[in-house]
Amino acid sequence: MEIKIRRYESIYIVDIYGDMDMYNANDVKNLINTMIKKDIRYYIINLDNVDYIDSSGIGALIYVHSELKKRNMALRIVNVKGSVKKVIELTKLIGFFQIAPTVKDGIAELSRMNRS
């Protein structure tokens, strides 16, 4: 798995490439924890290039969501498709996560929050 970070105004986009599994799910958690310490408030996790996610990957997403929520920070998960979408649906987390279809949609949603 590879992680790249880019920024659009005050929104940080975390692009994940490769499988999100027990071997690397902690990398996502560690990265977000570092970003939280820098008081970054708006996050997008882009799963466009993730073809496989296991329970550890789902656990990392739940952890990130929970950590950001308790700090009144915002997260959108975008480009959820294929087998990743099936896993999220099977675990009944589709309504738990705030999911946007694309990075552009996620940016629009978070930008509206940032202005209010």
Secondary structure, 3 states (H helix, E strand, C coil): CEEEEEEECCEEEEEEECCECCCCHHHHHHHHHHHHHCCCCEEEEEEEECCCECHHHHHHHHHHHHHHHHCCCEEEEECCCHHHHHHHHHCCCCCCCCEECCHHHHHHHHHHHHHC
